[in-house]
Amino acid sequence: MATGIRDKVAILGMGCSKFGERWESNGEDLMVEAFVECLADAGIEKNEIQAAWLGTNSPEFGVGTSALPLPTTLRLPNIPVSRNENMCATGTEAFRAASYAVASGAYDICLALGVEKLKDVGYGGLPGGGGKITLGSLTSPNMTAPGMFAQLASAYRAKYGISRDLLKEAIAHVSWKSHQNGAKHPKAHLRNPVSMETIMNAPIISDPLGLFDCCGVSDGSACAIVTTPEIAAKMGKKNIISVKALQLAVSNGYESEYDEWEGEHFVTTDKAADKAYAEAGITNPRKEISMMEVHDCFSITELVTMEDLKISARGQAVKDVLDGFYDMDGGVPCQVDGGLKCFGHPIGASGLRMLYEMYLQLNGRAGERQLKNPRFGLTHNLGGAPFRNVAAVAIIGKYDA
């Protein structure tokens, strides 16, 4: 009988490059930057790594379509290396593969690395969705990401009877919070605090989403080295951080083909969250989750995700956001490092970047962002459109021997 992954895998080390407009660096440079930090943190030699996974979502723009850039760039010792891609959950997928490999007993030490180089290839956030998320070449030819998520906002308003002005204020607070937090992280892309007034009065991109409600495009890389808790203990690791849950849910057509779904939340996040909490043994996430990094591609996405993750009750995320529940000093701080909005969103790296912040917090190494005595850190990715997507939820925490 399946028993899940809880406490079967420990994070031995993690690393993260500076995110941003890295014109001076190529994808391989970013990989090295993250890996050097990760390897030093793990306290091992690279010839001890037995298998590796490379996560990259847009290889035609970056490092290529095979797994070869990872072993050749890092000079890994002729080990098995695979490339994986699963939209915005790509980094978490690489981590999931490495974790499952260790949990299965196939390997003792594995590497997961995510990277994306997007800034210097002309990639922007406004073109049509393309074949990956449309239902066919003649379906929604003018569909854009801001437009789709603005529709999410409209559906959410209609479902819970929330005025446009109140929702606009709430999503502005989401963005304000991320800018405050991102300003405290030396590796974040956007490091300037922005006032609520500036956010509220910014140009509208797709109503009600303004300029500051949309995450940008960044370059960056992040990675993790994983092993078993037993091996980590033998290596002398005192504060072992283990994986409590790793769950993935992918749309099966329900949202776009049946009329029960009202377009106001993410079915996949709801399903993945339930499975992750069960796997981690969490029964009251609002009280047990210490901190979160969620997929804030747009500020409305973060707000709706709070409800799918069962931190806020249905229809109550607006109140919780405006009450400061998700602020740095709130009940469950969210986007402690600035999130996609301010840290950046190089697609293949984002899932691992989120885990990097949770890992630093759990180790007490987050500097001025450090939270008090965190127990569980949750990360969440959402790739695709509201009606067709992939959602990943990971939970890590201190190892329970």
C-alpha positions in Angstrom: 0.0 0.0 0.0 1.3 3.5 -0.9 2.5 5.4 2.2 3.5 8.7 0.6 6.8 10.6 0.9 6.5 12.1 4.3 9.9 12.2 6.1 11.6 9.9 3.6 13.6 12.6 1.9 15.8 15.3 3.4 17.1 18.5 1.7 20.9 18.3 2.0 21.5 21.7 0.4 20.0 24.4 -1.7 21.2 27.3 -3.9 19.7 30.1 -5.9 21.1 32.6 -8.4 20.3 36.3 -8.4 17.1 36.7 -10.4 16.5 39.6 -12.8 17.6 40.9 -16.1 20.8 38.9 -16.3 22.0 40.3 -19.6 25.6 39.5 -18.7 24.9 35.8 -18.1 23.6 32.8 -20.2 21.6 29.9 -18.8 24.7 27.9 -18.1 26.2 30.8 -16.0 23.0 30.9 -13.9 23.1 27.1 -13.4 26.7 27.3 -12.1 25.8 30.2 -9.8 23.0 28.3 -8.1 24.9 25.0 -8.0 28.0 26.3 -6.4 26.0 27.6 -3.5 24.0 24.4 -3.3 27.0 22.1 -3.3 28.8 24.1 -0.6 25.6 24.1 1.5 25.2 20.3 1.1 28.8 19.8 2.1 29.5 17.1 -0.4 31.7 16.6 -3.5 29.8 16.7 -6.8 31.0 13.1 -7.6 28.7 12.0 -4.8 25.6 13.0 -6.8 24.2 9.8 -8.3 21.4 11.2 -10.6 20.0 14.6 -11.6 17.0 16.3 -13.2 17.0 19.5 -15.2 13.8 21.6 -15.2 13.4 24.1 -18.1 10.1 25.1 -19.6 11.3 26.9 -22.8 14.4 25.1 -24.0 14.1 26.7 -27.5 14.9 30.0 -25.8 17.5 28.9 -23.3 19.7 25.9 -22.7 18.4 23.5 -25.3 16.0 20.6 -25.6 18.0 17.8 -24.0 19.4 17.1 -20.5 23.0 17.5 -21.7 23.5 21.2 -20.6 23.3 20.2 -17.0 26.0 17.5 -16.8 28.3 19.3 -19.3 28.0 22.6 -17.5 28.5 21.2 -14.0 30.8 18.4 -15.1 28.7 15.8 -13.4 30.4 12.3 -13.2 28.6 10.5 -16.2 25.4 9.9 -14.2 21.8 9.6 -15.4 20.4 13.0 -16.1 16.8 13.8 -17.4 15.2 17.0 -18.5 11.6 17.6 -17.5 9.0 20.3 -18.2 5.5 20.8 -16.8 4.6 24.5 -17.4 5.1 26.7 -14.3 5.4 23.6 -12.1 8.6 22.6 -13.9 11.0 23.4 -11.0 8.8 21.5 -8.5 8.7 18.6 -11.0 12.5 18.3 -11.0 12.4 18.3 -7.3 9.7 15.7 -7.2 11.6 13.4 -9.5 14.8 13.7 -7.4 12.9 13.2 -4.2 11.0 10.1 -5.5 14.3 8.6 -6.7 15.8 8.9 -3.2 12.6 7.8 -1.5 12.5 4.7 -3.7 15.9 3.6 -2.6 17.3 3.7 -6.1 19.8 6.5 -5.2 21.3 8.0 -2.1 21.9 11.5 -3.3 20.2 13.4 -6.2 20.2 16.8 -7.7 17.3 18.9 -9.0 18.0 22.1 -10.9 15.7 24.6 -12.6 16.7 27.3 -15.0 15.2 29.7 -17.4 16.8 32.5 -19.5 13.9 34.6 -20.9 14.9 38.3 -20.9 17.1 38.5 -23.9 15.0 36.4 -26.3 12.1 38.8 -26.7 9.7 36.9 -24.5 6.9 39.0 -23.1 3.9 38.3 -21.0 1.2 39.5 -23.4 1.2 37.3 -26.5 -1.7 34.8 -27.1 -1.5 31.6 -25.1 -0.6 29.3 -28.0 -1.1 25.6 -28.4 -0.1 24.6 -24.9 -3.2 26.0 -23.2 -5.7 26.7 -26.0 -8.0 23.9 -27.0 -7.2 24.2 -30.7 -5.8 26.5 -33.3 -9.1 28.3 -33.8 -10.1 28.5 -30.1 -9.6 31.8 -28.3 -7.1 33.3 -30.8 -6.8 36.5 -28.8 -6.4 34.9 -25.4 -3.8 36.5 -23.2 -2.6 35.6 -19.7 -3.8 38.9 -18.1 -7.2 38.6 -19.9 -7.7 35.0 -18.6 -6.9 35.9 -15.0 -9.0 39.1 -15.2 -11.9 36.8 -16.0 -11.0 34.8 -12.9 -11.4 38.1 -10.9 -14.7 38.7 -12.5 -16.0 35.2 -11.7 -14.8 35.5 -8.1 -16.6 38.8 -7.7 -19.8 37.4 -9.1 -19.6 34.3 -7.0 -19.2 36.1 -3.7 -20.9 39.4 -4.4 -17.8 41.5 -3.9 -17.6 45.0 -5.3 -15.0 45.8 -7.9 -13.5 48.5 -5.6 -13.2 46.2 -2.7 -11.5 43.5 -4.8 -9.2 46.0 -6.4 -8.1 47.2 -3.0 -7.5 43.6 -1.9 -5.4 42.6 -4.9 -3.5 45.9 -4.6 -2.7 44.9 -1.0 -1.4 41.5 -2.3 1.0 43.3 -4.6 2.0 45.9 -2.0 2.9 43.1 0.4 5.1 41.4 -2.2 6.9 44.6 -2.9 7.6 45.2 0.7 9.0 41.7 1.2 11.0 41.6 -2.1 12.8 44.8 -1.1 14.4 42.8 1.7 15.9 40.0 -0.4 19.2 40.7 -2.1 18.6 38.1 -4.9 15.1 39.4 -5.9 14.5 41.0 -9.3 12.4 44.0 -8.1 13.6 45.5 -4.8 11.8 48.8 -4.6 8.9 49.1 -2.1 5.8 50.5 -3.9 3.0 52.4 -2.1 -0.7 51.4 -2.2 -1.5 54.7 -3.9 0.9 53.9 -6.7 -0.5 50.4 -7.2 -4.1 51.5 -7.1 -3.5 54.3 -9.6 -1.4 52.3 -12.0 -2.5 51.8 -15.6 -5.0 49.0 -16.1 -3.7 46.0 -18.1 -6.9 43.9 -18.0 -9.6 45.1 -15.6 -9.3 44.9 -12.7 -5.6 44.0 -13.0 -3.2 46.9 -13.1 0.4 47.1 -13.9 1.6 46.1 -10.4 -0.8 43.2 -10.3 1.1 41.2 -13.0 4.4 39.5 -12.5 7.2 40.2 -15.0 9.7 38.1 -16.9 13.0 37.2 -15.3 16.2 35.1 -15.7 17.3 32.8 -12.9 18.2 29.4 -11.6 17.7 27.4 -8.3 18.6 23.9 -7.2 18.4 21.4 -4.4 20.4 18.3 -3.4 18.4 15.6 -1.6 19.1 12.5 0.3 17.6 10.4 3.1 17.3 11.8 6.6 19.4 8.9 7.8 22.3 9.8 5.5 21.9 13.5 6.4 22.2 12.6 10.0 25.3 10.5 9.4 26.9 13.4 7.6 26.4 15.5 10.8 23.5 17.6 9.7 21.9 18.9 13.0 18.8 20.6 11.7 17.4 18.3 9.1 14.7 19.7 6.8 12.6 16.9 5.3 9.9 16.7 2.6 6.4 16.3 4.2 4.4 16.2 1.0 4.7 16.5 -2.8 1.4 16.4 -4.7 0.5 17.2 -8.3 -2.9 17.6 -9.9 -3.6 18.2 -13.6 -6.8 19.3 -15.3 -8.8 16.5 -16.9 -11.2 18.7 -18.9 -13.8 19.2 -16.2 -13.4 22.9 -15.9 -13.7 23.7 -19.6 -16.2 21.1 -20.6 -18.8 21.0 -17.8 -20.9 23.8 -16.4 -20.5 23.0 -12.6 -17.3 25.0 -12.4 -18.0 28.7 -12.1 -14.5 29.9 -13.0 -13.8 31.5 -9.6 -11.2 29.0 -8.3 -8.7 26.4 -9.3 -9.9 22.8 -9.2 -6.4 21.4 -9.4 -5.0 23.4 -6.5 -8.0 22.4 -4.4 -7.3 18.7 -5.1 -3.5 18.9 -4.7 -3.9 20.7 -1.4 -6.2 18.1 0.1 -3.8 15.3 -0.9 -0.7 17.2 0.4 -2.3 17.9 3.8 -3.3 14.3 4.1 0.3 13.2 3.2 1.9 15.6 5.6 -0.6 14.8 8.5 -1.9 18.4 8.6 -5.5 18.8 9.7 -5.8 22.5 10.2 -3.7 24.3 7.6 -4.7 27.8 8.7 -3.1 27.1 12.1 -0.4 24.6 11.2 1.2 26.1 8.0 3.8 28.6 9.1 4.5 30.3 5.8 3.8 30.0 2.1 5.2 30.8 -1.4 2.3 30.6 -3.9 1.9 31.1 -7.6 1.2 34.8 -7.8 1.5 35.2 -11.6 -1.3 37.8 -11.0 -2.3 39.2 -7.7 -5.8 37.7 -8.1 -4.3 34.3 -8.5 -2.7 34.5 -5.1 -5.9 35.7 -3.4 -8.0 32.9 -4.9 -5.3 30.3 -4.1 -5.6 31.2 -0.4 -9.0 29.6 -0.5 -8.1 26.6 -2.6 -5.3 25.9 0.0 -7.9 26.1 2.8 -6.1 28.8 4.6 -9.0 31.2 4.0 -12.6 30.1 3.9 -14.5 30.4 0.6 -15.3 34.0 -0.1 -13.2 35.2 2.9 -9.7 35.8 1.3 -10.5 39.4 0.6 -11.1 40.1 4.3 -8.0 38.1 5.4 -5.8 39.9 2.9 -7.0 43.3 4.0 -6.7 42.3 7.7 -3.0 41.6 7.0 -3.3 37.9 7.7 -0.8 37.1 4.9 1.6 40.0 5.7 5.1 39.3 7.1 3.8 39.8 10.6 0.4 38.1 10.0 -1.0 34.7 10.8 0.4 32.9 7.7 3.0 35.1 5.9 2.9 34.6 2.2 5.5 35.5 -0.4 8.2 36.2 2.2 10.8 36.7 -0.5 8.5 38.8 -2.8 7.0 35.9 -4.7 6.8 35.7 -8.5 5.7 39.3 -8.5 9.0 40.7 -7.1 11.5 37.9 -6.8 10.9 37.0 -10.5 9.5 34.1 -12.5 12.0 32.3 -14.7 9.6 29.5 -15.3 11.8 26.4 -14.8 13.4 27.8 -11.6 10.4 29.2 -9.8 9.3 26.0 -7.9 12.8 25.5 -6.6 13.2 29.1 -5.7 10.1 28.9 -3.6 11.5 25.9 -1.7 14.8 27.8 -1.3 13.1 30.5 0.7 11.2 27.9 2.9 14.5 26.0 3.4 16.3 29.2 4.5 13.5 30.1 6.9 13.4 26.6 8.5 17.2 26.8 9.0 17.0 30.3 10.5 19.1 31.8 7.7 16.7 34.3 6.1 18.3 37.4 7.6 16.0 40.4 8.0 13.1 38.3 6.6 13.4 35.6 9.2 10.2 34.5 10.7 9.9 33.3 14.3 10.0 29.5 14.8 8.5 28.3 11.5 7.3 24.7 11.5 5.9 23.9 8.0 6.6 25.8 4.8 4.2 25.3 1.8 4.9 26.0 -1.9 2.4 26.1 -4.7 2.8 26.3 -8.5 0.1 26.8 -11.1 0.8 26.4 -14.8 -1.6 27.1 -17.6 -5.0 28.8 -17.7 -7.7 28.9 -15.0 -9.7 26.4 -17.1 -6.8 24.0 -17.9 -3.7 23.8 -15.8 -1.3 21.9 -13.6 -1.0 22.6 -9.9 1.8 21.4 -7.6 1.9 21.6 -3.8 4.9 20.9 -1.7 5.3 21.0 2.1 8.6 20.8 3.9 9.5 21.1 7.6 11.8 20.0 10.3 12.5 16.2 10.4 10.5 14.2 12.8 12.8 11.3 13.7 
